[in-house]
Amino acid sequence: MGEQQPQPHYYTPAEYFALEEQGEVRHEYFGGEVFAMAGATKAHNLLSKAMMNGLDAALLGRQCRVFIGDVRVVIKENHHYVYPDVVVSCDPDDERDDLLVRKPLLIVEVLSDSTAAYDRSDKFKHYRQLASLRYYVLIHQNRWLVEWFHREEPDKWVYHSLDSPTDVLEIAELNLQLPLADLYAATNIAPLRLTPPPGEEPR
């Protein structure tokens, strides 16, 4: 007879909120299960901060708020809560809750080796359930590459890719014009080579 496997502990939403208040480690919540968030690298932190600063400057004077790291987004009430790296809300309803964002306009994730596949696939699928969401931005931290999506119709998302030192992340609705050179300026991450060494084919 095989050894009995331990059963996962399922948390009620109230238990989850209490866990987040008391603990130092952040957790995302899905259907009663909690998942600890991995610690961030310095590059991850610097890229999140640069993105937040760019958005803050772009949205100056508007009734929008930029949140970073520790603010949860509600995917589904009492069922699914996540922590994006950066989130923007321009909805007055989100001013009424000190802990939660329910109607994000833009979400940013800085990709790491452990989360990249999830952020690009299943997590994006979950985010697409949010009717308010219009922009999803993925920032790579091992090379100069920003991938972003904007919603044209309820079920139609348009993909954009930026990888040149002269590229600019432009989102007219948010008045955002953020050069990749500014985004990556504080990091030690090198841009992609523009000219290959002799004998090497261009990429």
N, C-alpha and C positions, 0 to 999 in steps of 0.2 A: 504494500500500500504506500503510495507516494506521500511525501511530506506536504502537509496542508500549507498553502500559500497564504500569507497575511492579506486581509482584505483592506482596500483603501478606505480611509476615513472620509466621509462625505460631510461637508460643512453646510449649515444653513446660511443664507445671506447674512443674518445677524451675527453668526459666529465668524464669518469671514471678515465683516467690518470690524469686529472686535479684535481679530487677529492682526489686521492692518494697523489699528490704533496702538497696539501694544508692542508689536515686533519692529525690529530694525530692517528686516528683509521684506521687500515688497513681493506680493503674490498676485498673479492674475487668477481669475475665478471663472470656471466653466462647469455648469451643471452640477455643482456641489463639490467638485475637485478644485484644489488650489495648486498653483505651479509657481515655484520660487523664481524670481527674476535673477539672471546672472549679473555679476558685477560688471561695470563698464570700464573700458580702457580709457586712457587719456585722450586718444584720438576721438573716440566716441563722444566723450564729454565736450571736447573742443568743437566738434562739428555740430552737435546739438546746440551749443551756446551760440555759434556763429549763425546758425539758421534762425534761432530765436531773435538775435539782435537784428538780423536783416528784416524779419517780419515786423518786429516792434517799430523799426524806423519807417517801414512802408505803410503801416497802419496807424501812424501817429495822427491823432485827431478824430479817428473813427471809433465807433462803438463796438470795437472788437477787442478780444483778449487773447494773448499768446501765453500758453502754459507749457511747462517743460518738466518731463520726468515723473513727478510725483502726483499728478492729477489723473484720476481714472476716467475713462470713457465708458459709458454704458452702451453695450451692444444690444443687450436684451435685459430688461429690468428683472432683477432677482435671479438671473441665470448666467449672465456673461459680462464680466468687467475686465478691462485691459488698461495697460499703462503705455500709451504711445510715447515716443521720445519728445515730440513737440506736437502740440495741437492748437488750432485756432478756432474760436467760436465767435460769431457775430450775433448770436441770438440772445435777446434779452432774458429769455427763460433760463439760460445758463448762469445768469447773475444771481439766481435765487438759491443756489446750492453751493456751499463752500468746498465740497469734496468731489463732486461729479460733474462731468460734461455729457450732456445727452444729445446735443445738436451741433457736432463739429462741422466746420466748413472745410478745413484742411487738416490732414494728419501726415506727420513725418516719422519715418523709422530710419535710424542709422543702422546699417546692416553689419552683423558680425558673423563669423564663421558658423556659430552654433544656431543663429536665428535666421540667416538669409533665406533659406529655402522656405521656411514657414512664413516669413514676412511677405515673400513674393507670391505665395500661393494661398494657403488656407486662411492666413490672417487677413489678406486682402479680400478674400471671399466673405469673411465675416464683416469686414468694414463696409463692404458694398451693400449690406443690409440697411445701413444708415441713410435715410432719405436725404438728410441735410448735407452729406459729404459730397464735395465736388472735386477735391484735389487730394491725391495720394502721392507722396514724394518718398523715394528710396535713395539714401545717400550711402555710397560705398566708403569703407574706411581703409581699404588696402590699395586703392588707386583712385584717381580723379574720375569718378563716374557718378552721375545723378540720373536716375530714371524716375519719370513722373507720369502720372495719368490724370486726365481731366474728364469729367463726366459731361457728355454732350446730350445724352438722353438717359432715362432711368436705367436702361440696361446696356448702354453703349459707353465704353471708356476708351479714350484715345491715348496712345502711348507716345512718349517723347524720351529721347536719350541725349545726354550731354556729356562729353568727355574731353573737350578741347580746352586748353587754358584760356582761350578767348570766348568760350561759351558763357551765356548768361541765362540764369533761370528767371524767366519772365512770366508772371501771372498778372495779367492786366486788371482783373477784378479786385485783386488785393494790392494793386499799385507796387508789386514786387519786381525789382530788377536786381538780382543778386548774382554777380559774376562768380564763376567757379574759383577764380583766383582769390577772391575775398573769402569764400566759404572755406577753402583749404589753407588759407594763409598761415594760420597759427599752428598747423600740424607739420609733421615731418614727412608727410605723404607726397611722393613725387608724381607729377602728371605723367600720362602716357607719352612715350617718345613720339615726337612728330617726324623726325628724320632718322631712319635706321642706320646703323653702322655699315661701312662698306662690305659688300658681299651678302648682306641680309635683305630679304624681301620686305617691302613695306607691309604693314598689317592692314 
